[in-house]
Amino acid sequence: MTTNGTLTPVTPAVEPPTPRPRRSSLVWALMATHFVSRAGGVARAFLVLYLTQERGLSPTTAGAVVAAVGIGDIGSQLLGGWLGDRIGRRHTMLLGFLGTAVALIALGSAETMPAICVAAVGVGLMAELFRPVGSAAVADLPAQERLRAYGSLFWAANVGFTVSTVAAGILVRHGYGVLFWINAAAAVLAALIVWRHVPETRPSTPEAPRRALLPVLRRDPLMLAMTAIHVVYFTMFLQTFSTLPLVMTADGHGPGTYGAMLALNGILIVVVQPIAVRLLDGRDTTSVLAVSMLLVGIGGGLAAVVHGGTVLAGSILVWTLGQIGVSVVFGATFAGLAPADLRSRYMGVASTAWSVGAVLGPLLGTALLDHAGRTALWAACTLTGLALYAVQRAVTPALRRRTTQLVSP
């Protein structure tokens, strides 16, 4: 709804007093689950190779199975958000991690295509349930503590991802089957951490009819706008993992060079991100988002046209800085938009932006590269970054007013 051309915020539900979880213990426990689940996520990294080499599927069929996992991912974000507000953050995490273990074992044991596809959807549906509810658990903390907490979770997940990329390459020498069992064991370990150390943080609500998500979203143009902005952003950002390796291959760079670029990205995140959290704490999140999205667009555009390794590393540095900026403030921004009684579902919608971008990014990027060439890809990335900067700045006043309303006593 608009009034004189400005966005009218949705009136948030009144949140009754509720005991606040201890930030230190909650965040450390969530960091442990993020690290363990990402470090143990070795099976998905080699899923295409497993399907083509172990199961003898064609690349096209293997791609369809990976797409089935992606479809499950999208559903997982929405289901996780709904369950988090219904049965609680803790119970949803337990369901997700234990369900992931079962689905992974089923995928590694499936013999027929229908069974493989069903198990693949199950992996996607279960593996990401913890993401929206983990974000909601941090959103349940006082607003001034959220940015550092979200930054800590992002850092732990990236350390885990770095470990998994190294470990998977070593473990695969013993066969693909061991990857599924180790991945499943990591999911069970994450569930144990949740069971022992993660308290329930869902705010208690007064006895009243539960509000449905869709009617509230339809009256919340700011949330819809921010979600759309991030779908476009993630579609652009994921060119670095879909079209960049193709561009590098065309320039004569082998897989080792691309792996080194990914390692540089991971090292920069591990080193720079804790510093970024301290520097960005207390700053205007909308300005951080706008500048960061612009950096990703410029960095992605440079990566599409440069040829030398040194200049390519410079482009990686630029988009990694933008990636860090967005990731640090992403959760806190959407947590500030969420009504208390719909907090988990709002975070689920926000997380869906990543999943949708993960589907659109490879499809649009490879099509553009194939039909128009790398120069068009460079121009598209740069122009998208500029457009996102302008749009994000345009919604800044409404976002500031909304955040002020939600944090005011």
KOLDOTOR-750622 format. One record per residue (C-alpha): x, y, z. Coordinates in steps of 0.5 Angstrom, whole numbers, plus 500, padded with zeros to 3 digits. Each point is the difference from the previous one (the first is absolute). Last residue first. Layout:
<pts>
<pt <X, Y, Z>>,
...
</pts>
This chain:
<pts>
<pt <520, 502, 546>>,
<pt <502, 501, 493>>,
<pt <504, 494, 496>>,
<pt <494, 499, 495>>,
<pt <498, 507, 499>>,
<pt <507, 502, 499>>,
<pt <501, 494, 495>>,
<pt <494, 502, 496>>,
<pt <502, 507, 499>>,
<pt <507, 498, 498>>,
<pt <498, 495, 495>>,
<pt <495, 506, 497>>,
<pt <505, 505, 499>>,
<pt <505, 495, 497>>,
<pt <496, 497, 495>>,
<pt <503, 505, 495>>,
<pt <507, 498, 502>>,
<pt <499, 493, 499>>,
<pt <497, 501, 493>>,
<pt <506, 504, 498>>,
<pt <505, 495, 502>>,
<pt <496, 495, 497>>,
<pt <500, 503, 493>>,
<pt <508, 501, 501>>,
<pt <501, 493, 502>>,
<pt <495, 498, 494>>,
<pt <504, 505, 495>>,
<pt <507, 496, 502>>,
<pt <497, 493, 500>>,
<pt <497, 501, 493>>,
<pt <506, 504, 497>>,
<pt <504, 494, 502>>,
<pt <496, 495, 497>>,
<pt <499, 504, 494>>,
<pt <508, 500, 499>>,
<pt <500, 493, 501>>,
<pt <496, 498, 495>>,
<pt <493, 501, 497>>,
<pt <496, 493, 499>>,
<pt <505, 495, 504>>,
<pt <501, 506, 506>>,
<pt <493, 502, 500>>,
<pt <498, 493, 501>>,
<pt <505, 498, 505>>,
<pt <498, 506, 504>>,
<pt <493, 499, 500>>,
<pt <499, 493, 502>>,
<pt <506, 500, 504>>,
<pt <497, 506, 504>>,
<pt <493, 498, 500>>,
<pt <500, 494, 504>>,
<pt <505, 502, 505>>,
<pt <496, 507, 500>>,
<pt <494, 496, 502>>,
<pt <504, 497, 506>>,
<pt <503, 506, 503>>,
<pt <493, 504, 499>>,
<pt <497, 494, 504>>,
<pt <504, 502, 506>>,
<pt <496, 507, 501>>,
<pt <494, 496, 499>>,
<pt <502, 495, 506>>,
<pt <502, 506, 504>>,
<pt <493, 503, 499>>,
<pt <497, 493, 502>>,
<pt <505, 500, 507>>,
<pt <498, 507, 502>>,
<pt <492, 499, 499>>,
<pt <498, 501, 507>>,
<pt <505, 506, 501>>,
<pt <499, 504, 494>>,
<pt <506, 499, 495>>,
<pt <503, 506, 497>>,
<pt <506, 501, 505>>,
<pt <502, 493, 499>>,
<pt <500, 501, 493>>,
<pt <506, 505, 501>>,
<pt <503, 496, 505>>,
<pt <501, 494, 496>>,
<pt <503, 504, 494>>,
<pt <504, 504, 504>>,
<pt <507, 496, 500>>,
<pt <498, 496, 493>>,
<pt <499, 506, 496>>,
<pt <507, 503, 502>>,
<pt <504, 494, 500>>,
<pt <497, 499, 493>>,
<pt <502, 507, 498>>,
<pt <507, 499, 503>>,
<pt <500, 493, 496>>,
<pt <498, 504, 493>>,
<pt <506, 504, 501>>,
<pt <505, 495, 502>>,
<pt <498, 495, 494>>,
<pt <501, 506, 495>>,
<pt <507, 501, 503>>,
<pt <502, 492, 499>>,
<pt <498, 501, 493>>,
<pt <505, 506, 499>>,
<pt <505, 495, 503>>,
<pt <498, 494, 496>>,
<pt <500, 504, 493>>,
<pt <494, 499, 496>>,
<pt <495, 506, 502>>,
<pt <493, 500, 497>>,
<pt <495, 496, 504>>,
<pt <504, 501, 506>>,
<pt <499, 508, 500>>,
<pt <493, 499, 499>>,
<pt <499, 496, 506>>,
<pt <504, 505, 504>>,
<pt <496, 506, 498>>,
<pt <494, 496, 501>>,
<pt <502, 498, 507>>,
<pt <503, 507, 502>>,
<pt <493, 503, 498>>,
<pt <496, 495, 505>>,
<pt <505, 502, 505>>,
<pt <499, 507, 499>>,
<pt <492, 499, 501>>,
<pt <500, 495, 505>>,
<pt <505, 505, 505>>,
<pt <496, 506, 498>>,
<pt <493, 496, 502>>,
<pt <504, 497, 507>>,
<pt <501, 507, 502>>,
<pt <506, 499, 505>>,
<pt <500, 498, 507>>,
<pt <504, 494, 499>>,
<pt <503, 500, 493>>,
<pt <508, 501, 502>>,
<pt <499, 495, 506>>,
<pt <497, 495, 495>>,
<pt <505, 501, 495>>,
<pt <505, 498, 504>>,
<pt <497, 494, 501>>,
<pt <499, 499, 493>>,
<pt <507, 502, 497>>,
<pt <504, 493, 502>>,
<pt <495, 495, 499>>,
<pt <497, 503, 494>>,
<pt <506, 502, 497>>,
<pt <503, 493, 501>>,
<pt <493, 497, 497>>,
<pt <501, 504, 494>>,
<pt <507, 499, 499>>,
<pt <498, 492, 500>>,
<pt <495, 501, 495>>,
<pt <505, 504, 495>>,
<pt <505, 494, 502>>,
<pt <495, 495, 498>>,
<pt <499, 504, 493>>,
<pt <507, 499, 499>>,
<pt <500, 493, 501>>,
<pt <494, 499, 496>>,
<pt <505, 502, 494>>,
<pt <501, 507, 497>>,
<pt <500, 500, 492>>,
<pt <496, 507, 499>>,
<pt <494, 496, 498>>,
<pt <500, 496, 507>>,
<pt <500, 507, 504>>,
<pt <494, 502, 496>>,
<pt <497, 493, 502>>,
<pt <502, 500, 507>>,
<pt <497, 507, 501>>,
<pt <493, 498, 497>>,
<pt <498, 496, 506>>,
<pt <503, 502, 506>>,
<pt <502, 507, 499>>,
<pt <493, 501, 496>>,
<pt <497, 499, 507>>,
<pt <500, 507, 502>>,
<pt <496, 502, 495>>,
<pt <494, 495, 501>>,
<pt <502, 502, 508>>,
<pt <499, 507, 498>>,
<pt <493, 499, 496>>,
<pt <497, 496, 505>>,
<pt <503, 505, 506>>,
<pt <496, 506, 497>>,
<pt <494, 496, 499>>,
<pt <500, 498, 507>>,
<pt <501, 507, 502>>,
<pt <494, 502, 496>>,
<pt <495, 495, 503>>,
<pt <502, 502, 507>>,
<pt <499, 507, 498>>,
<pt <494, 499, 497>>,
<pt <497, 497, 506>>,
<pt <492, 499, 499>>,
<pt <501, 494, 496>>,
<pt <505, 497, 505>>,
<pt <495, 501, 505>>,
<pt <494, 496, 496>>,
<pt <506, 495, 498>>,
<pt <502, 498, 507>>,
<pt <494, 498, 504>>,
<pt <499, 503, 507>>,
<pt <499, 495, 506>>,
<pt <493, 501, 503>>,
<pt <501, 503, 507>>,
<pt <503, 498, 507>>,
<pt <506, 504, 501>>,
<pt <506, 498, 497>>,
<pt <507, 498, 503>>,
<pt <506, 501, 496>>,
<pt <504, 495, 497>>,
<pt <506, 499, 503>>,
<pt <501, 492, 502>>,
<pt <506, 499, 502>>,
<pt <506, 497, 496>>,
<pt <506, 496, 504>>,
<pt <498, 493, 501>>,
<pt <495, 499, 495>>,
<pt <503, 505, 495>>,
<pt <507, 497, 501>>,
<pt <497, 493, 499>>,
<pt <496, 502, 493>>,
<pt <507, 503, 498>>,
<pt <503, 493, 501>>,
<pt <495, 496, 496>>,
<pt <501, 505, 494>>,
<pt <507, 498, 501>>,
<pt <499, 493, 500>>,
<pt <496, 501, 494>>,
<pt <505, 503, 496>>,
<pt <505, 495, 502>>,
<pt <495, 495, 498>>,
<pt <499, 503, 493>>,
<pt <508, 501, 499>>,
<pt <501, 493, 501>>,
<pt <496, 498, 494>>,
<pt <504, 504, 495>>,
<pt <507, 496, 501>>,
<pt <506, 500, 504>>,
<pt <503, 505, 496>>,
<pt <494, 504, 501>>,
<pt <502, 502, 507>>,
<pt <506, 504, 498>>,
<pt <496, 505, 495>>,
<pt <494, 500, 505>>,
<pt <505, 502, 506>>,
<pt <503, 506, 496>>,
<pt <493, 503, 498>>,
<pt <497, 498, 506>>,
<pt <505, 504, 505>>,
<pt <498, 506, 496>>,
<pt <493, 499, 500>>,
<pt <501, 499, 508>>,
<pt <504, 507, 500>>,
<pt <494, 503, 496>>,
<pt <495, 498, 505>>,
<pt <504, 502, 506>>,
<pt <500, 507, 497>>,
<pt <493, 501, 498>>,
<pt <498, 498, 507>>,
<pt <505, 505, 503>>,
<pt <497, 505, 495>>,
<pt <493, 499, 502>>,
<pt <502, 500, 507>>,
<pt <503, 507, 499>>,
<pt <495, 503, 497>>,
<pt <494, 497, 505>>,
<pt <503, 503, 506>>,
<pt <497, 507, 500>>,
<pt <493, 497, 498>>,
<pt <499, 496, 506>>,
<pt <500, 493, 499>>,
<pt <494, 496, 496>>,
<pt <503, 502, 494>>,
<pt <506, 495, 501>>,
<pt <495, 494, 501>>,
<pt <497, 503, 494>>,
<pt <506, 499, 496>>,
<pt <501, 493, 503>>,
<pt <493, 499, 498>>,
<pt <501, 502, 493>>,
<pt <506, 496, 499>>,
<pt <499, 494, 504>>,
<pt <495, 497, 494>>,
<pt <505, 500, 495>>,
<pt <502, 493, 500>>,
<pt <493, 497, 501>>,
<pt <497, 502, 493>>,
<pt <506, 500, 496>>,
<pt <502, 493, 502>>,
<pt <492, 498, 499>>,
<pt <500, 502, 493>>,
<pt <506, 496, 499>>,
<pt <497, 494, 503>>,
<pt <494, 501, 496>>,
<pt <505, 501, 494>>,
<pt <504, 494, 501>>,
<pt <494, 495, 502>>,
<pt <497, 502, 493>>,
<pt <506, 499, 497>>,
<pt <502, 493, 503>>,
<pt <505, 497, 504>>,
<pt <500, 505, 506>>,
<pt <505, 498, 506>>,
<pt <504, 507, 500>>,
<pt <493, 504, 499>>,
<pt <497, 496, 506>>,
<pt <506, 501, 504>>,
<pt <500, 507, 499>>,
<pt <492, 501, 501>>,
<pt <501, 496, 507>>,
<pt <505, 505, 502>>,
<pt <497, 506, 497>>,
<pt <493, 498, 504>>,
<pt <505, 500, 507>>,
<pt <502, 507, 498>>,
<pt <494, 503, 498>>,
<pt <495, 497, 506>>,
<pt <505, 502, 505>>,
<pt <500, 507, 497>>,
<pt <493, 501, 500>>,
<pt <499, 497, 507>>,
<pt <505, 506, 502>>,
<pt <497, 505, 496>>,
<pt <493, 499, 503>>,
<pt <494, 496, 498>>,
<pt <496, 505, 496>>,
<pt <504, 506, 499>>,
<pt <506, 496, 498>>,
<pt <496, 495, 496>>,
<pt <498, 505, 495>>,
<pt <507, 503, 500>>,
<pt <503, 493, 498>>,
<pt <494, 499, 495>>,
<pt <502, 506, 496>>,
<pt <507, 499, 500>>,
<pt <500, 493, 499>>,
<pt <495, 501, 494>>,
<pt <505, 504, 496>>,
<pt <506, 494, 502>>,
<pt <495, 495, 498>>,
<pt <500, 503, 493>>,
<pt <508, 500, 500>>,
<pt <500, 493, 502>>,
<pt <496, 498, 494>>,
<pt <505, 505, 496>>,
<pt <505, 496, 502>>,
<pt <497, 494, 498>>,
<pt <498, 503, 493>>,
<pt <507, 502, 499>>,
<pt <502, 492, 501>>,
<pt <495, 499, 494>>,
<pt <503, 505, 496>>,
<pt <507, 497, 502>>,
<pt <498, 493, 498>>,
<pt <500, 495, 506>>,
<pt <505, 495, 501>>,
<pt <498, 499, 507>>,
<pt <507, 500, 503>>,
<pt <503, 505, 495>>,
<pt <494, 504, 497>>,
<pt <496, 500, 507>>,
<pt <507, 501, 504>>,
<pt <503, 505, 496>>,
<pt <494, 504, 501>>,
<pt <499, 499, 507>>,
<pt <507, 502, 502>>,
<pt <499, 506, 504>>,
<pt <493, 498, 502>>,
<pt <503, 494, 504>>,
<pt <506, 504, 504>>,
<pt <495, 504, 504>>,
<pt <504, 498, 506>>,
<pt <503, 507, 501>>,
<pt <494, 503, 499>>,
<pt <495, 497, 505>>,
<pt <506, 500, 505>>,
<pt <501, 507, 499>>,
<pt <493, 502, 500>>,
<pt <498, 496, 506>>,
<pt <506, 503, 504>>,
<pt <499, 507, 498>>,
<pt <493, 499, 503>>,
<pt <502, 497, 506>>,
<pt <505, 506, 501>>,
<pt <494, 505, 498>>,
<pt <496, 497, 506>>,
<pt <505, 500, 505>>,
<pt <503, 507, 499>>,
<pt <493, 503, 499>>,
<pt <496, 497, 506>>,
<pt <493, 499, 498>>,
<pt <495, 506, 502>>,
<pt <495, 498, 504>>,
<pt <493, 503, 497>>,
<pt <496, 506, 501>>,
<pt <495, 500, 495>>,
<pt <501, 502, 492>>,
<pt <495, 505, 497>>,
<pt <499, 497, 493>>,
<pt <503, 505, 495>>,
<pt <496, 505, 496>>,
<pt <502, 499, 493>>,
<pt <503, 506, 498>>,
<pt <498, 505, 495>>,
<pt <504, 501, 494>>,
<pt <501, 507, 497>>,
<pt <497, 503, 494>>,
<pt <495, 505, 503>>,
<pt <497, 494, 504>>,
<pt <502, 493, 497>>,
<pt <497, 493, 502>>,
</pts>
